[in-house]
Amino acid sequence: MTDEKPEIDMELVRQSALIRGETYRAIGEFIAGFSQLEFSIRAVLTAYLNLPDQYFNAVAGPYDFRMLCAVTSKVGGIKNPERAVQIEATLKECQSLNDKRNHIAHGLWNEGLGDDWSVRVLNRNTLETTYVPYSIDELHRLADKAQELMQRVMGFQGKS
């Protein structure tokens, strides 16, 4: 038996580390942007209800994201019936983005070649797994979408 160790391509190791770092930053950018979107929806809901700040956590805090969007859509449509369709459509987009957030935050990340990563997602209803691809560019697009939606949601506080 020989004690020879395989030669390690350090350039390949460095490239892999750089791509991992870029991917992790892009994941963090999206998660941070999504958290701002979620907070903004809570703020708009409490503004619709004219609630003082001290009631914010008690009233807006307990909702999961889907229910938060549903309640805000309903209240927004009552408060601004002329914008009800726009409010509902935007909050449905928020819910679609939340599906991506669930993958990104709760799935198992698998490193691929280059920046082609995938997330192993378990469907809790069927107990089947799927692999959803995410590139660094896609993560940046999702972060941008979170910021765009946040701006649209915040615009619902005023009158049309």
C-alpha positions in Angstrom: 0.0 0.0 0.0 1.2 3.5 -0.8 0.8 6.5 1.3 0.4 8.8 -1.7 -2.4 11.3 -1.4 -4.3 12.4 -4.5 -3.3 15.8 -5.8 -5.8 18.5 -5.0 -6.5 21.2 -7.6 -6.4 24.2 -5.4 -7.7 26.5 -8.2 -10.8 24.4 -8.4 -11.2 24.5 -4.6 -10.9 28.4 -4.7 -13.4 28.7 -7.6 -15.9 26.5 -5.8 -15.5 28.5 -2.6 -16.1 31.8 -4.5 -19.2 30.4 -6.1 -20.5 29.1 -2.8 -19.9 32.5 -1.2 -21.7 34.3 -4.1 -24.6 31.9 -3.8 -24.9 32.3 0.0 -24.8 36.1 -0.4 -27.6 35.9 -3.0 -29.7 33.6 -0.7 -29.2 36.1 2.1 -30.1 39.0 -0.1 -33.4 37.4 -1.1 -34.3 36.3 2.5 -33.6 39.8 3.8 -35.6 41.4 1.1 -38.5 39.0 1.6 -38.5 39.8 5.4 -38.8 43.5 4.5 -41.7 42.7 2.2 -43.5 40.7 4.9 -43.0 43.5 7.4 -44.4 46.0 4.9 -47.5 44.0 4.4 -48.0 43.9 8.2 -47.5 47.7 8.3 -50.0 48.3 5.6 -52.6 46.1 7.3 -52.2 48.0 10.6 -52.4 51.3 8.6 -55.6 50.2 7.0 -57.0 49.5 10.4 -55.7 52.8 11.8 -54.1 50.9 14.7 -51.6 52.7 17.0 -48.1 51.3 17.0 -48.5 49.5 20.3 -51.0 47.2 18.7 -48.8 46.2 15.8 -47.4 43.0 17.1 -50.6 41.8 18.8 -52.7 42.3 15.7 -50.4 41.8 12.7 -47.8 39.5 14.3 -49.7 36.2 14.7 -50.5 35.7 11.0 -48.5 33.3 8.8 -47.7 34.8 5.5 -50.6 33.3 3.5 -53.2 34.5 6.0 -51.5 37.9 6.3 -51.8 38.3 2.6 -55.4 37.1 2.6 -56.4 39.4 5.5 -54.6 42.4 4.0 -56.2 41.8 0.6 -59.7 41.6 2.1 -59.2 44.7 4.3 -57.5 46.6 1.5 -60.4 45.8 -0.8 -62.9 47.1 1.7 -60.9 50.2 2.5 -60.1 51.0 -1.2 -62.7 49.2 -3.4 -61.5 51.0 -6.5 -58.1 49.3 -6.0 -59.3 45.9 -4.8 -58.3 44.0 -7.9 -54.8 45.6 -7.9 -54.3 44.9 -4.2 -55.5 41.3 -4.5 -53.3 40.7 -7.6 -50.2 42.1 -5.9 -50.7 40.1 -2.7 -51.2 36.9 -4.8 -47.8 37.7 -6.4 -46.4 38.0 -2.8 -47.8 34.5 -2.0 -46.1 33.1 -5.2 -42.9 34.6 -4.0 -43.4 33.0 -0.6 -43.5 29.6 -2.3 -40.0 30.3 -3.6 -39.0 31.6 -0.1 -40.2 28.3 1.4 -37.9 26.4 -1.0 -35.0 28.6 -0.4 -35.3 28.8 3.4 -36.5 25.2 4.1 -35.1 23.1 1.3 -31.9 21.2 1.2 -29.3 23.0 -0.9 -27.3 20.9 -3.4 -24.2 22.4 -5.0 -23.9 21.8 -8.7 -21.4 22.7 -11.3 -20.7 26.4 -11.5 -23.7 28.4 -10.1 -26.2 25.7 -11.0 -27.5 24.8 -7.6 -30.7 23.0 -6.7 -32.9 22.8 -3.7 -34.4 19.5 -2.6 -38.0 20.2 -1.6 -40.2 17.9 0.3 -44.0 18.1 -0.4 -45.6 17.6 3.0 -48.8 16.4 1.5 -47.4 13.7 -0.8 -44.1 13.1 1.0 -42.5 13.3 -2.5 -39.3 15.3 -3.1 -38.5 17.4 -6.1 -35.3 19.3 -7.0 -35.8 22.9 -7.9 -32.9 24.6 -9.7 -31.7 28.1 -8.5 -28.8 30.0 -10.0 -27.2 33.1 -8.5 -28.9 35.2 -11.2 -32.3 33.7 -10.3 -31.8 34.5 -6.6 -30.9 38.1 -7.5 -34.1 38.4 -9.6 -36.1 37.1 -6.7 -34.5 39.6 -4.3 -35.4 42.4 -6.8 -38.9 41.0 -7.0 -39.3 41.2 -3.3 -38.2 44.9 -3.3 -40.6 45.6 -6.2 -43.5 44.0 -4.4 -42.6 45.9 -1.2 -42.8 49.2 -3.1 -46.1 48.3 -4.6 -47.6 47.1 -1.3 -46.4 50.3 0.5 -48.1 52.3 -2.2 -51.5 50.9 -1.2 -51.5 52.9 2.0 -52.4 56.1 0.1 -55.5 56.8 -1.9 -55.6 55.9 -5.6 
